[in-house]
């Protein structure tokens, strides 16, 4: 039938690169994810990633990617029980990004195992990334975009759901995963409000292959977030979030106190009159440096700490959740 033909058309043999201590990505976060966070995440056994727009110039991006590639090419640290995980870069493929070609040239040079596209079709990066054996994940926030990305040949989908920080979605992760699985067989990475190892386990049980986790890593010592931003994530909860398209023109989840401090009225955020502009050559970093994003996962974050400690805690929580699930099903009657 039509659904089966659609599923076949969008099938893919791609798999997420291994090894990973946990099926987890430290999500690429604007003005937060940098060299230290990416390298720290990979050495802790999870995928580290960053958006190329965090680099002010192409020359800066060249330096960043060279530093990451060099750091991750070295033998694992003494006492490290797991292998270093792969790294990823996030490229904005929206038509307004005039730096895309230059950034993509550096991707071809440094060959990150995973490339994540956002705010546009994955098509512009496909030939380059597939040419060196990498995989392309398309960042999508709804089913229409998910189908478009699948039809465009994306190896996997990063499904951004309700509760995500920064540019967010409005779908339930369970409904999103289940529906995407009706027409797509490739890797699904799901993100939105997940900040614990138990949440990672739940997402995997629901059909995802990995989890996108951002907010949990904002207060990592290695993140580029300023100290006040880190402490705001620690000190505040879900009631302090505002979802609005009034800052970037695209719905995003913001920390209310940061909006107030920046002179915005969180209860009256009019959408910008200008068209959306994601040009990395005209970085909005200055404009947005004091408007801080976060997702619903911030409620359980208690302190600023090294990323290695965060991943250790997540691994313990994940193992406990898996054990609990096994125990609950141990006496389940056979059908």
BATOR-619251 format. One record per residue (C-alpha): x, y, z; chain. Coordinates in Angstrom, 1 decimal, always signed. Layout:
N
ATOM        u        v        w   chaine
ATOM        X        Y        Z        A
...
***
This chain:
335
ATOM        u        v        w   chaine
ATOM     +0.0     +0.0     +0.0        A
ATOM     +1.0     +3.7     -0.1        A
ATOM     +2.4     +3.7     +3.4        A
ATOM     +4.6     +0.7     +2.7        A
ATOM     +5.9     +2.2     -0.5        A
ATOM     +6.6     +5.5     +1.4        A
ATOM     +8.5     +3.5     +4.1        A
ATOM    +10.6     +1.8     +1.5        A
ATOM    +11.4     +5.0     -0.3        A
ATOM    +12.7     +6.5     +2.9        A
ATOM    +14.6     +3.5     +4.2        A
ATOM    +18.3     +3.8     +5.0        A
ATOM    +21.1     +1.5     +6.0        A
ATOM    +22.9     +4.2     +8.0        A
ATOM    +23.8     +3.6    +11.7        A
ATOM    +25.1     +6.0    +14.3        A
ATOM    +28.9     +5.8    +14.6        A
ATOM    +30.2     +3.9    +17.5        A
ATOM    +31.5     +3.7    +20.2        A
ATOM    +29.2     +5.5    +22.6        A
ATOM    +29.2     +4.9    +26.4        A
ATOM    +25.6     +6.1    +26.3        A
ATOM    +23.3     +6.7    +23.3        A
ATOM    +23.5    +10.4    +23.9        A
ATOM    +24.5    +13.6    +22.1        A
ATOM    +25.6    +16.8    +23.9        A
ATOM    +23.4    +18.9    +21.6        A
ATOM    +24.9    +21.8    +19.7        A
ATOM    +24.0    +25.0    +21.6        A
ATOM    +24.4    +28.6    +20.4        A
ATOM    +27.0    +30.5    +22.4        A
ATOM    +27.4    +27.4    +24.7        A
ATOM    +29.0    +24.6    +22.8        A
ATOM    +32.8    +25.1    +22.2        A
ATOM    +36.0    +23.1    +21.8        A
ATOM    +36.3    +22.2    +25.5        A
ATOM    +32.7    +21.0    +25.7        A
ATOM    +32.9    +18.9    +22.6        A
ATOM    +36.2    +17.3    +23.5        A
ATOM    +35.0    +16.7    +27.1        A
ATOM    +31.8    +15.1    +25.9        A
ATOM    +33.6    +12.8    +23.5        A
ATOM    +36.1    +11.7    +26.1        A
ATOM    +33.3    +11.0    +28.5        A
ATOM    +31.9     +8.6    +25.9        A
ATOM    +29.0    +10.6    +24.4        A
ATOM    +28.8    +12.6    +21.1        A
ATOM    +30.0    +16.1    +21.4        A
ATOM    +28.8    +18.7    +18.9        A
ATOM    +28.7    +22.4    +18.2        A
ATOM    +27.1    +24.8    +15.7        A
ATOM    +29.5    +26.4    +13.2        A
ATOM    +27.7    +29.7    +13.9        A
ATOM    +29.5    +29.8    +17.3        A
ATOM    +32.6    +30.7    +15.3        A
ATOM    +32.7    +34.4    +14.3        A
ATOM    +34.8    +33.7    +11.2        A
ATOM    +35.7    +30.9     +8.9        A
ATOM    +39.3    +31.2    +10.2        A
ATOM    +38.0    +30.6    +13.8        A
ATOM    +36.1    +27.6    +12.6        A
ATOM    +39.2    +26.2    +11.0        A
ATOM    +41.0    +26.6    +14.3        A
ATOM    +38.2    +25.0    +16.3        A
ATOM    +37.8    +22.0    +14.0        A
ATOM    +41.6    +21.4    +13.9        A
ATOM    +41.7    +21.6    +17.7        A
ATOM    +38.9    +19.1    +18.1        A
ATOM    +40.3    +16.7    +15.5        A
ATOM    +43.7    +16.8    +17.1        A
ATOM    +42.5    +16.3    +20.6        A
ATOM    +40.3    +13.3    +19.7        A
ATOM    +43.0    +11.6    +17.6        A
ATOM    +45.1    +11.1    +20.7        A
ATOM    +45.0     +7.9    +22.8        A
ATOM    +42.3     +7.8    +25.4        A
ATOM    +43.3     +9.2    +28.8        A
ATOM    +44.8     +6.9    +31.4        A
ATOM    +42.1     +5.2    +33.5        A
ATOM    +39.4     +5.9    +30.9        A
ATOM    +37.4     +2.7    +30.7        A
ATOM    +35.6     +3.6    +27.4        A
ATOM    +36.7     +4.7    +24.0        A
ATOM    +36.3     +8.3    +22.8        A
ATOM    +33.0     +8.9    +21.1        A
ATOM    +32.6    +10.5    +17.7        A
ATOM    +32.0    +14.3    +17.3        A
ATOM    +29.5    +16.3    +15.2        A
ATOM    +29.1    +19.7    +13.7        A
ATOM    +25.8    +21.5    +13.2        A
ATOM    +25.4    +23.5    +10.0        A
ATOM    +22.6    +26.0     +9.3        A
ATOM    +21.4    +25.2     +5.7        A
ATOM    +18.9    +28.1     +5.5        A
ATOM    +19.2    +30.1     +2.3        A
ATOM    +20.2    +33.2     +4.3        A
ATOM    +23.5    +31.6     +5.5        A
ATOM    +26.0    +33.0     +3.1        A
ATOM    +28.9    +31.2     +4.9        A
ATOM    +27.6    +27.7     +4.3        A
ATOM    +29.9    +26.9     +1.4        A
ATOM    +33.0    +27.9     +3.3        A
ATOM    +31.9    +26.0     +6.4        A
ATOM    +31.1    +23.0     +4.3        A
ATOM    +34.6    +23.1     +2.8        A
ATOM    +36.1    +22.8     +6.3        A
ATOM    +33.7    +19.9     +7.0        A
ATOM    +35.2    +18.1     +4.0        A
ATOM    +38.7    +18.8     +5.2        A
ATOM    +38.2    +17.7     +8.9        A
ATOM    +35.6    +15.0     +8.2        A
ATOM    +33.5    +15.0    +11.4        A
ATOM    +31.7    +11.6    +11.6        A
ATOM    +28.3    +13.3    +12.0        A
ATOM    +26.9    +16.4    +10.4        A
ATOM    +23.6    +17.9    +11.7        A
ATOM    +21.7    +20.2     +9.5        A
ATOM    +19.2    +22.8    +10.8        A
ATOM    +16.7    +25.4     +9.6        A
ATOM    +16.9    +24.1     +6.0        A
ATOM    +17.2    +21.1     +3.8        A
ATOM    +20.0    +18.6     +4.3        A
ATOM    +20.6    +18.4     +0.5        A
ATOM    +23.4    +21.0     +0.4        A
ATOM    +25.7    +18.9     +2.6        A
ATOM    +24.9    +15.4     +1.4        A
ATOM    +27.6    +15.0     -1.3        A
ATOM    +30.4    +16.3     +0.8        A
ATOM    +29.5    +14.3     +4.0        A
ATOM    +28.7    +11.1     +2.2        A
ATOM    +31.8    +11.5     +0.1        A
ATOM    +34.0    +10.9     +3.1        A
ATOM    +31.8     +8.3     +4.8        A
ATOM    +30.1    +10.5     +7.3        A
ATOM    +26.4    +10.5     +8.1        A
ATOM    +23.9    +13.4     +7.9        A
ATOM    +21.2    +14.0    +10.6        A
ATOM    +18.5    +16.5     +9.8        A
ATOM    +17.2    +18.6    +12.7        A
ATOM    +13.3    +18.6    +12.4        A
ATOM    +10.6    +20.0    +14.6        A
ATOM     +7.4    +18.6    +13.0        A
ATOM     +6.3    +15.7    +10.7        A
ATOM     +6.2    +17.8     +7.5        A
ATOM     +9.9    +18.7     +7.9        A
ATOM    +10.7    +15.1     +8.9        A
ATOM     +9.2    +13.7     +5.7        A
ATOM    +11.0    +16.3     +3.6        A
ATOM    +14.3    +15.5     +5.2        A
ATOM    +13.7    +11.8     +4.8        A
ATOM    +12.8    +12.3     +1.1        A
ATOM    +15.9    +14.4     +0.7        A
ATOM    +18.1    +11.4     +1.7        A
ATOM    +19.0    +12.3     +5.3        A
ATOM    +20.6     +9.3     +7.0        A
ATOM    +18.9    +10.1    +10.3        A
ATOM    +16.6    +12.6    +11.9        A
ATOM    +17.1    +14.7    +15.0        A
ATOM    +13.5    +15.1    +16.2        A
ATOM    +13.1    +18.2    +18.4        A
ATOM    +10.1    +17.9    +20.6        A
ATOM     +8.1    +19.9    +23.2        A
ATOM    +10.3    +20.9    +26.1        A
ATOM    +13.5    +21.5    +24.1        A
ATOM    +15.6    +24.6    +24.8        A
ATOM    +16.5    +27.1    +22.1        A
ATOM    +14.5    +26.5    +18.9        A
ATOM    +11.9    +24.1    +20.1        A
ATOM     +9.1    +21.9    +18.9        A
ATOM     +5.6    +21.3    +20.1        A
ATOM     +5.1    +17.6    +19.6        A
ATOM     +5.2    +14.8    +22.3        A
ATOM     +8.4    +12.8    +21.9        A
ATOM     +6.4     +9.6    +22.1        A
ATOM     +4.0    +10.6    +19.3        A
ATOM     +6.8    +12.0    +17.2        A
ATOM     +9.0     +8.9    +17.4        A
ATOM     +6.1     +6.5    +16.8        A
ATOM     +4.8     +8.4    +13.7        A
ATOM     +8.3     +8.9    +12.2        A
ATOM     +8.9     +5.2    +12.5        A
ATOM     +5.9     +4.7    +10.2        A
ATOM     +7.9     +6.1     +7.3        A
ATOM    +11.5     +6.2     +8.3        A
ATOM    +13.9     +3.3     +9.2        A
ATOM    +17.1     +5.3     +9.8        A
ATOM    +18.5     +6.5    +13.1        A
ATOM    +16.3     +8.8    +15.2        A
ATOM    +17.8    +11.1    +17.8        A
ATOM    +15.1    +12.7    +20.0        A
ATOM    +15.5    +15.8    +22.1        A
ATOM    +13.2    +17.9    +24.3        A
ATOM    +13.1    +18.1    +28.1        A
ATOM    +15.3    +15.1    +28.7        A
ATOM    +18.0    +15.7    +31.4        A
ATOM    +18.4    +12.3    +33.1        A
ATOM    +19.7     +8.9    +32.3        A
ATOM    +16.2     +7.5    +33.0        A
ATOM    +14.9     +9.8    +30.3        A
ATOM    +17.5     +8.5    +27.9        A
ATOM    +16.4     +4.9    +28.6        A
ATOM    +12.8     +5.9    +28.2        A
ATOM    +13.5     +7.4    +24.8        A
ATOM    +15.3     +4.3    +23.6        A
ATOM    +12.5     +2.1    +24.8        A
ATOM    +10.1     +4.3    +22.8        A
ATOM    +12.0     +3.6    +19.6        A
ATOM    +14.7     +6.3    +19.4        A
ATOM    +18.3     +5.4    +18.7        A
ATOM    +19.9     +8.2    +20.8        A
ATOM    +18.9    +11.3    +22.7        A
ATOM    +19.8    +15.0    +22.1        A
ATOM    +20.5    +16.6    +25.5        A
ATOM    +21.4    +20.3    +25.7        A
ATOM    +20.2    +22.1    +28.9        A
ATOM    +21.9    +19.6    +31.2        A
ATOM    +25.3    +20.6    +29.8        A
ATOM    +24.9    +24.4    +30.0        A
ATOM    +26.2    +24.4    +33.5        A
ATOM    +29.1    +22.1    +32.7        A
ATOM    +32.4    +23.7    +33.6        A
ATOM    +33.6    +23.2    +30.0        A
ATOM    +30.7    +25.1    +28.4        A
ATOM    +31.1    +28.6    +27.0        A
ATOM    +28.1    +29.9    +29.0        A
ATOM    +28.9    +32.8    +31.3        A
ATOM    +28.8    +32.1    +35.0        A
ATOM    +25.5    +34.0    +35.5        A
ATOM    +23.9    +31.9    +32.7        A
ATOM    +25.1    +28.6    +34.3        A
ATOM    +23.8    +29.7    +37.7        A
ATOM    +20.4    +30.8    +36.3        A
ATOM    +19.9    +27.3    +34.9        A
ATOM    +20.8    +25.8    +38.3        A
ATOM    +18.5    +28.2    +40.2        A
ATOM    +15.4    +28.2    +38.0        A
ATOM    +12.8    +25.7    +36.9        A
ATOM    +10.1    +25.1    +34.2        A
ATOM     +7.9    +27.9    +35.5        A
ATOM    +10.7    +30.4    +34.5        A
ATOM    +10.6    +29.5    +30.8        A
ATOM     +9.0    +31.5    +28.0        A
ATOM     +8.4    +30.0    +24.6        A
ATOM     +8.2    +32.7    +21.9        A
ATOM     +9.2    +33.6    +18.4        A
ATOM     +9.7    +37.2    +19.5        A
ATOM    +13.5    +37.0    +19.6        A
ATOM    +14.6    +35.1    +16.5        A
ATOM    +11.4    +34.8    +14.5        A
ATOM    +11.3    +31.1    +15.2        A
ATOM     +9.7    +29.6    +18.4        A
ATOM    +12.3    +29.1    +21.1        A
ATOM    +12.4    +28.5    +24.8        A
ATOM    +14.0    +31.3    +26.9        A
ATOM    +14.8    +31.9    +30.6        A
ATOM    +12.4    +34.6    +31.7        A
ATOM    +14.9    +36.4    +34.0        A
ATOM    +17.3    +36.8    +31.1        A
ATOM    +14.6    +38.4    +28.9        A
ATOM    +13.7    +40.8    +31.7        A
ATOM    +17.4    +41.7    +32.3        A
ATOM    +17.8    +42.3    +28.5        A
ATOM    +14.9    +44.8    +28.5        A
ATOM    +12.2    +42.5    +27.0        A
ATOM     +8.7    +42.1    +28.4        A
ATOM     +8.3    +38.3    +28.5        A
ATOM     +4.5    +38.7    +28.4        A
ATOM     +4.6    +40.9    +25.3        A
ATOM     +7.2    +39.6    +22.8        A
ATOM     +6.2    +40.7    +19.3        A
ATOM     +7.7    +38.7    +16.5        A
ATOM    +10.4    +40.6    +14.7        A
ATOM     +9.3    +42.4    +11.5        A
ATOM    +12.4    +41.4     +9.6        A
ATOM    +12.7    +38.1     +7.8        A
ATOM    +14.6    +35.3     +9.5        A
ATOM    +18.3    +35.7     +9.0        A
ATOM    +20.7    +32.9     +9.9        A
ATOM    +23.8    +34.3     +8.2        A
ATOM    +26.9    +33.2    +10.1        A
ATOM    +28.7    +36.2     +8.5        A
ATOM    +26.3    +38.5    +10.4        A
ATOM    +26.4    +36.7    +13.7        A
ATOM    +23.5    +37.5    +16.1        A
ATOM    +25.8    +36.7    +19.0        A
ATOM    +25.9    +40.3    +20.2        A
ATOM    +22.2    +40.7    +20.0        A
ATOM    +21.4    +37.4    +21.8        A
ATOM    +24.4    +37.1    +24.2        A
ATOM    +22.2    +38.0    +27.2        A
ATOM    +19.0    +36.3    +26.2        A
ATOM    +19.5    +32.8    +27.4        A
ATOM    +17.8    +29.6    +26.2        A
ATOM    +17.0    +26.6    +28.3        A
ATOM    +14.6    +23.6    +28.1        A
ATOM    +12.3    +21.9    +30.6        A
ATOM    +15.1    +19.6    +31.8        A
ATOM    +16.6    +22.4    +33.9        A
ATOM    +14.3    +21.5    +36.9        A
ATOM    +16.6    +18.7    +38.1        A
ATOM    +19.9    +20.4    +37.6        A
ATOM    +21.5    +21.1    +40.9        A
ATOM    +25.0    +22.5    +40.4        A
ATOM    +27.8    +23.5    +38.1        A
ATOM    +30.2    +20.6    +37.5        A
ATOM    +32.6    +19.0    +35.0        A
ATOM    +31.0    +17.3    +32.1        A
ATOM    +32.7    +14.0    +33.1        A
ATOM    +30.8    +14.0    +36.4        A
ATOM    +27.6    +14.8    +34.6        A
ATOM    +28.0    +11.9    +32.2        A
ATOM    +28.9     +9.6    +35.1        A
ATOM    +25.6    +10.5    +36.8        A
ATOM    +23.7    +10.0    +33.6        A
ATOM    +25.3     +6.6    +33.1        A
ATOM    +24.3     +5.5    +36.7        A
ATOM    +20.7     +6.7    +36.1        A
ATOM    +20.5     +5.0    +32.8        A
ATOM    +21.8     +1.7    +34.3        A
ATOM    +19.3     +2.0    +37.2        A
ATOM    +16.4     +2.6    +34.7        A
ATOM    +17.4     -0.4    +32.6        A
ATOM    +17.6     -2.6    +35.7        A
ATOM    +14.2     -1.3    +36.9        A
ATOM    +12.7     -2.1    +33.5        A
ATOM    +14.1     -5.6    +33.5        A
ATOM    +12.8     -6.2    +37.1        A
ATOM     +9.3     -5.0    +36.2        A
ATOM     +9.2     -7.4    +33.2        A
ATOM    +10.9    -10.4    +34.9        A
ATOM     +7.5    -11.8    +36.0        A
ATOM     +5.5    -10.7    +33.1        A
ATOM     +3.3    -13.5    +31.8        A
ATOM     +4.4    -14.9    +28.5        A
ATOM     +1.9    -14.5    +25.6        A
***
